[in-house]
Amino acid sequence: MATNERLPLLDEDEPSDFPRYTPKNLVPHSLGPLSERSKNNERITISSSSSVITLAEKDTIVAIFVVAFDTRSGNVIEWCEPEETDLDGVEFKAMTSGSHTLDNDFVYFRKDNLFGLACFENMKVDSEIERGARMKSVGILSLSYTTLYRHMQFLQTQVRHQLETPGNYLQLLAFYNDRKGILPSDGTSETLKAPSPGSTPSTPIKDIGEIPPELRITHPAGCFNQFIKFFGEKIFVLWKFALLQRRIIFFSPPPIGVVCYRVYCACCLANHSIPGLNNIELRPHFYVNVADIEALENEVSYVACTTEKIFESKLHLYDVYVDNQNVKASSLAMRDLLKVSEGDKEKLVRLNNLRTAHKFSTEEMGEVSATNEEEIITSFFTELNERLFQTLLDISQSQDRQLTSDHMKSIGLDPTGDRAFLMELVEHYGIDVVLMVDNPCCPK
C-alpha cells in the first residue's frame, strides 16, 4: 500500500493560533449527498437499509472526556462531564493501541449503545517524569455516529489546549453545556430530547459546494472517493459481504482514523430502501480492541477496525478479515466470494465512467464537484442494491420463480462467477427463487 493511503484524507497545516470555543464558530454543517429529506429536517439516519444521509440531525452529545497517558498507570480518564458517566474501557479506545508511535490521530468507536469520537496528540516535553512525551485524547460520546464529524475540528483544537495547559477544562465544559442532549432514563433509545435552549441550531446548507474544504474531510461520507480508489475491483467483494450482512474486520497499523472511515463506507455499500427483507442492521463498531472480544462473539453482523493483529487468529469472531487491500474469509464456504468476477469488473467500469462524466460536466460548468461525486457513488450502490433485490423479489412472486442468466446480467452479476454469491444472498434473505443459471462444473 502506498504510504499516503494511511494518512488522513487531506494534510493541512494546523493553525498557529487555536480558536477558543464559541457557539458561533461551531455551527454544524451538513456534509455529503442527500437522497431524501425528513419532513422536519431533524433526523435523517444512515443504515444498511436506508438510502438517506444526515442533513441536519440534532446533536446528541451525552458526555465529554479527556484521556491521558500516565507513565505509572497507563491510559487513564483524567476528566469527564457528567462526572457519573460510565467510561469503563473508553481510555483504551480514545487512545488506541500503537498510538504512542504517532504525533496525532483520531478514532471513532462504540461504547455499549453510544458512539464516540476522540482526537489524540503526542507532544514532546522536557520532563523526566513524563519520559519526554505528553499524550492525551479529547473525545465525546453520542447516540448517533452521523453527527460526530461536526466536532472534529473542536476536539483537535482542544487536545492541543490540554497538552499545553493541563487541567483547564473550562472550554470543554462550556462546549458540553451548549451541545448536550439528555440521555433517556433507560439509556437505550435511539433519540434524545432536545438540546438545551442555548444550543446553536443546526443549519442545513442547500448548496453542497458552499461547504468549506476543512469541513468536507471531517465526515466519513467525504472519503468514499478514496475508499473506491484504495480497493479498486475488490470494492465489489466487500459489497457482497456487506449485502450478506457478514462480520467484517479491517486491520491496519496506526493511524486508525482513515480506517474508521473505511468501516463507515463499507456499511454504506449495503444501502437500500426495499421493504420486506429479512434485514439485520449492519451497524459500525468502528475501532475495537481485545476488550471487545467477548462482545463481538455475540454479534451476528458488524463492521469494525483494529490495530491489534491478534484478531486475525480469532477466526470465530469474523467472516471477513481485511488487511489493507488483502481480503480473506474465515471459512471455506466464504472463500468463493473473494474472487473478483467479470461482473465486478464491469460494475467498476460503469461506476468510474459515471464519476468521469460527472467530473467533466461539473468542470465544464465551473462548479465544485468533490462532494457531489460522493452522491454519484452512494447513488450507484443504492440503485444497484435496489435493482438487485427488486428483481429477485419480482421473480419470487412469478409463476415459475426461475432466475436465469439474463436476469443475473440485468442486475450486474456474472452468471458464472457470482453464482455462489447469489445462492448465499437468496438463502440469507429467504427469497424463494429457482436458480436456472448453468452450473460451471457441468459443461453443456
C-alpha positions in Angstrom: 0.0 0.0 0.0 1.2 3.5 -0.8 2.4 5.4 2.2 0.0 8.3 1.7 -3.1 5.9 1.8 -2.6 5.6 5.5 -2.5 9.3 6.2 -5.6 11.5 6.8 -7.6 12.3 3.7 -6.0 15.7 3.4 -3.0 17.1 5.1 -3.4 20.7 6.3 -1.0 22.7 8.4 -2.6 23.3 11.8 -3.2 26.9 12.6 -0.7 28.5 15.0 -3.4 30.2 17.0 -6.1 27.8 18.1 -9.6 29.4 18.3 -11.4 29.3 21.5 -14.8 27.6 21.7 -17.8 29.8 21.0 -21.2 28.6 19.7 -20.8 30.9 16.7 -17.7 29.2 15.3 -19.0 25.7 15.7 -22.3 25.9 13.8 -22.7 22.4 12.5 -22.9 21.9 8.7 -24.3 19.1 6.7 -21.9 17.0 4.6 -22.4 14.6 1.8 -25.1 13.6 -0.6 -28.7 13.8 0.1 -31.2 11.4 -1.3 -34.3 12.3 0.7 -35.2 14.8 3.4 -37.2 14.1 6.5 -40.3 16.2 7.0 -38.9 18.2 9.8 -35.2 18.1 8.7 -34.2 17.0 12.2 -33.2 13.4 11.9 -32.1 11.5 8.7 -30.0 8.5 9.5 -27.7 6.2 7.6 -28.0 2.4 7.9 -27.7 -0.6 5.7 -31.4 -0.5 5.0 -31.7 3.2 4.2 -30.5 5.3 1.2 -30.7 8.6 3.0 -27.9 10.6 4.7 -27.8 13.0 7.5 -28.8 16.6 6.7 -29.5 18.3 9.9 -29.6 15.8 12.7 -29.6 17.3 16.1 -26.6 17.0 18.3 -26.9 14.1 20.8 -23.8 14.5 22.9 -24.1 12.9 26.3 -20.5 13.1 27.6 -17.2 14.7 27.0 -13.9 13.5 28.4 -10.1 13.8 28.5 -7.8 10.7 28.4 -4.2 10.9 29.4 -1.2 8.5 29.4 0.3 8.1 32.8 3.8 6.6 33.0 2.8 4.6 36.0 -0.9 3.8 35.5 -1.1 3.7 31.7 -4.2 5.2 30.0 -6.5 6.9 32.5 -9.6 9.0 32.4 -8.3 12.4 33.5 -11.7 14.3 33.4 -15.2 13.9 32.2 -18.6 15.6 32.2 -21.0 14.4 33.6 -18.8 13.0 36.3 -21.0 9.9 36.8 -20.7 8.8 33.1 -19.7 5.2 32.7 -16.5 5.4 30.7 -15.1 2.0 31.5 -12.8 0.9 28.7 -13.1 4.2 26.8 -9.5 5.1 27.8 -8.2 2.3 25.6 -10.5 3.3 22.7 -9.8 7.0 22.7 -6.0 6.3 22.9 -5.6 3.3 20.6 -3.0 0.5 20.8 0.1 1.8 19.0 -0.9 5.5 19.0 2.2 6.3 21.1 4.2 6.0 17.8 2.2 8.8 16.2 2.2 12.6 16.5 -1.6 12.7 16.2 -4.6 10.7 15.1 -8.4 10.4 15.6 -10.7 7.5 16.2 -14.4 6.6 16.0 -15.5 3.9 18.4 -18.6 2.4 20.1 -19.3 2.2 23.8 -22.3 0.0 24.5 -25.2 1.9 22.7 -23.2 5.0 22.4 -20.7 6.2 19.7 -17.6 8.2 20.3 -15.0 10.3 18.5 -11.7 11.2 20.1 -8.7 13.2 18.8 -5.2 12.2 20.0 -2.0 14.1 20.1 1.5 13.3 21.3 3.7 16.3 22.4 7.3 16.2 23.3 8.1 17.8 26.7 11.2 18.4 28.7 10.1 16.2 31.7 11.8 13.1 33.1 8.5 12.2 35.0 6.6 12.1 31.7 9.6 10.4 29.9 9.8 13.2 27.4 6.3 12.8 25.9 2.8 14.0 27.0 0.0 12.1 25.3 -3.7 12.9 25.6 -7.0 12.4 23.8 -10.1 14.6 24.0 -13.4 12.9 23.0 -17.2 12.9 23.1 -19.9 10.3 23.3 -23.2 10.5 21.4 -26.2 8.3 20.5 -25.5 9.0 16.8 -22.3 8.5 14.9 -23.6 10.6 12.0 -23.2 13.8 13.9 -19.8 13.3 15.4 -17.9 14.8 12.4 -19.2 18.2 13.3 -16.9 18.4 16.3 -13.7 17.1 14.8 -12.0 20.5 14.5 -13.0 21.5 18.0 -11.6 18.2 19.5 -8.3 18.7 17.6 -8.1 22.2 19.0 -8.8 21.1 22.5 -6.4 18.2 22.7 -3.6 20.7 21.9 -5.0 23.0 24.5 -5.0 20.2 27.1 -1.4 19.4 26.3 -0.2 23.0 26.6 -2.4 24.0 29.6 -3.2 20.8 31.5 -6.1 20.9 33.9 -8.0 23.7 32.2 -11.4 22.3 31.3 -13.5 25.4 31.1 -13.8 25.4 27.3 -14.8 21.7 27.3 -17.4 22.3 30.0 -18.8 25.2 28.0 -19.0 23.1 24.9 -20.8 20.3 26.6 -23.3 22.5 28.3 -24.1 24.1 24.9 -24.3 20.9 22.9 -25.6 18.3 25.3 -28.5 16.1 24.7 -30.4 14.4 27.6 -30.0 10.6 27.7 -33.3 8.8 28.2 -33.6 7.1 31.6 -33.4 3.6 30.1 -30.3 4.5 28.0 -31.4 2.6 25.0 -33.5 5.0 22.9 -32.2 5.9 19.5 -33.3 9.5 20.0 -32.6 12.2 22.6 -34.7 15.0 24.0 -34.0 18.4 22.5 -30.7 20.1 23.4 -30.6 22.9 25.9 -32.2 26.2 24.8 -28.8 27.9 24.4 -27.7 25.4 21.8 -26.9 26.7 18.4 -29.4 25.2 15.9 -28.3 23.0 13.0 -28.0 25.0 9.8 -28.6 23.0 6.6 -26.7 24.1 3.6 -28.7 23.9 0.4 -25.6 24.1 -1.9 -23.1 21.4 -1.0 -20.4 23.3 -2.9 -20.6 26.0 -0.2 -19.1 23.7 2.5 -15.6 24.8 3.3 -12.9 22.2 2.4 -11.8 21.8 6.0 -15.3 20.6 6.9 -15.7 18.3 3.9 -12.9 16.0 5.1 -14.1 15.6 8.6 -17.2 13.5 7.9 -16.7 9.8 7.0 -19.0 10.3 4.0 -16.4 12.5 2.5 -13.9 9.6 2.0 -15.9 7.4 -0.4 -13.8 8.5 -3.3 -10.6 7.3 -1.7 -12.3 4.2 -0.5 -13.1 3.2 -4.1 -9.6 4.1 -5.3 -7.9 2.2 -2.5 -9.8 -1.1 -3.0 -10.4 -0.9 -6.8 -12.2 -4.0 -8.1 -12.2 -5.5 -4.6 -14.8 -2.9 -3.6 -17.4 -5.3 -5.0 -16.0 -8.2 -2.9 -16.7 -6.0 0.1 -20.0 -5.0 -1.3 -21.1 -8.7 -1.5 -20.1 -9.3 2.1 -21.9 -6.1 3.2 -25.1 -7.2 1.4 -24.8 -10.6 3.1 -24.5 -8.7 6.4 -21.4 -10.6 7.5 -18.9 -9.8 10.2 -16.1 -7.7 8.8 -12.9 -6.5 10.5 -10.4 -4.0 8.9 -6.9 -4.3 10.2 -4.2 -1.6 9.9 -1.3 -0.4 12.0 -1.8 3.1 13.3 -3.0 5.6 12.3 -6.5 4.3 12.6 -8.6 7.4 11.7 -8.8 6.7 8.0 -9.6 3.0 8.6 -12.6 4.1 10.7 -13.7 5.8 7.5 -13.5 2.5 5.7 -15.8 1.0 8.3 -18.3 3.7 7.6 -18.1 3.3 3.8 -18.4 -0.4 4.0 -21.7 -0.1 5.8 -22.9 2.4 3.1 -22.2 -0.2 0.4 -25.4 -2.0 1.6 -27.7 1.0 1.4 -31.2 0.3 0.0 -34.8 1.1 0.8 -36.6 -2.1 -0.3 -39.1 -3.1 2.4 -40.0 -6.6 3.5 -36.5 -8.1 3.5 -35.2 -10.1 6.4 -32.8 -7.3 7.5 -30.2 -7.4 10.2 -28.9 -3.9 10.8 -25.3 -3.6 9.7 -24.1 -1.1 12.4 -20.5 0.0 12.6 -18.5 -0.7 15.7 -15.5 1.3 14.4 -12.4 0.7 16.5 -12.3 -2.4 18.6 -9.6 -3.9 20.9 -9.1 -7.1 22.9 -11.5 -5.9 25.5 -14.3 -6.1 22.8 -13.7 -9.8 22.0 -16.4 -11.1 24.3 -19.0 -8.6 23.0 -18.1 -9.4 19.3 -18.6 -13.1 20.0 -22.4 -12.4 20.4 -22.7 -10.2 17.2 -24.2 -11.7 14.1 -23.4 -8.7 11.8 -21.0 -5.9 12.3 -18.2 -3.9 10.6 -15.2 -2.9 12.8 -11.5 -2.0 12.6 -8.5 -2.6 14.8 -4.8 -2.0 15.2 -4.3 -5.3 17.1 -3.0 -8.2 14.9 -4.3 -10.8 17.4 -7.8 -10.5 15.8 -6.5 -12.3 12.7 -6.1 -15.5 14.7 -9.6 -15.3 16.2 -11.4 -16.9 13.3 -14.7 -17.3 15.2 -15.0 -13.5 15.6 -15.3 -12.6 11.9 -16.3 -13.8 8.5 -14.0 -11.4 6.6 -10.6 -10.0 7.6 -9.3 -7.1 5.6 -5.6 -6.3 6.0 -5.0 -3.2 3.8 -6.1 -4.5 0.3 -5.8 -8.1 1.2 -9.3 -9.6 1.9 -9.7 -13.1 3.3 -12.5 -15.2 4.7 -12.5 -17.2 7.8 -14.3 -20.3 6.3 -14.0 -22.3 3.2 -17.7 -21.7 2.4 -17.0 -17.9 2.1 -13.8 -18.1 0.1 -15.6 -18.5 -3.2 -16.9 -15.0 -2.7 -13.4 -13.5 -2.5 -12.8 -13.8 -6.3 -13.4 -10.7 -8.4 -15.9 -11.7 -11.1 -16.2 -10.4 -14.6 -19.4 -8.7 -13.4 -17.4 -6.9 -10.7 -15.0 -5.6 -13.3 -17.8 -4.3 -15.4 -19.5 -2.6 -12.5 -16.3 -0.8 -11.6 -16.0 0.4 -15.2 -19.6 1.7 -15.1 -19.0 3.4 -11.8 -15.8 5.1 -13.0 -17.5 6.2 -16.2 -20.3 7.8 -14.2 -17.7 9.6 -12.0 -15.7 10.8 -15.0 -18.8 12.0 -16.8 -19.9 13.9 -13.7 -16.5 15.4 -13.2 -16.3 16.6 -16.8 -19.8 18.0 -16.7 -19.2 20.0 -13.5 -15.8 21.3 -14.7 -17.4 22.5 -17.9 -20.0 24.4 -15.8 -17.2 25.7 -13.5 -18.7 24.1 -10.4 -17.1 22.4 -7.4 -17.6 18.6 -7.8 -15.7 17.0 -4.9 -18.6 16.5 -2.6 -21.2 15.9 -5.4 -19.1 13.0 -6.5 -20.0 11.3 -3.2 -23.6 11.4 -4.3 -22.7 9.7 -7.6 -21.0 6.8 -5.7 -23.6 6.3 -3.0 -26.5 6.6 -5.5 -24.7 4.0 -7.7 -24.7 1.4 -4.9 -28.2 2.3 -3.6 -29.6 1.8 -7.1 -27.6 -1.3 -7.7 -28.9 -2.9 -4.5 -32.5 -1.9 -5.1 -32.5 -3.2 -8.6 -31.0 -6.5 -7.4 -33.4 -7.0 -4.6 -36.5 -5.8 -6.5 -35.7 -8.2 -9.4 -35.2 -11.1 -7.0 -38.5 -10.3 -5.2 -40.4 -10.0 -8.5 -39.1 -13.3 -9.7 -40.0 -15.0 -6.4 -43.6 -13.8 -7.0 -43.8 -15.0 -10.6 -45.4 -18.3 -11.6 -42.2 -20.3 -12.3 -39.8 -18.4 -10.0 -37.0 -19.1 -12.4 -33.8 -16.9 -12.2 -31.9 -17.1 -15.5 -28.5 -15.9 -16.7 -30.2 -12.9 -18.4 -31.7 -11.9 -15.1 -28.3 -12.1 -13.4 -26.8 -9.9 -16.2 -29.6 -7.4 -15.9 -28.7 -6.9 -12.2 -25.0 -6.6 -12.8 -24.0 -10.1 -11.8 -21.8 -12.6 -13.6 -23.8 -15.8 -14.2 -20.8 -18.0 -13.5 -18.5 -16.0 -11.2 -21.3 -14.7 -9.0 -23.4 -17.9 -8.7 -22.1 -18.7 -5.2 -22.8 -15.2 -4.0 -26.4 -15.2 -5.4 -27.1 -18.6 -3.7 -25.9 -17.2 -0.4 -27.9 -14.0 -0.9 -31.3 -15.6 -1.7 -30.8 -18.0 1.2 -29.8 -15.3 3.6 -32.9 -13.1 2.8 -35.3 -16.1 2.4 -36.1 -15.1 -1.2 -37.8 -18.1 -2.9 -36.3 -18.4 -6.5 -35.2 -21.3 -8.6 -31.6 -20.7 -9.9 -31.5 -21.7 -13.6 -28.0 -20.5 -14.2 -25.8 -23.1 -15.8 -23.5 -24.8 -13.3 -19.9 -24.1 -14.3 -18.9 -27.6 -13.1 -21.3 -29.2 -15.6 -20.4 -28.4 -19.2 -23.2 -28.1 -21.7 
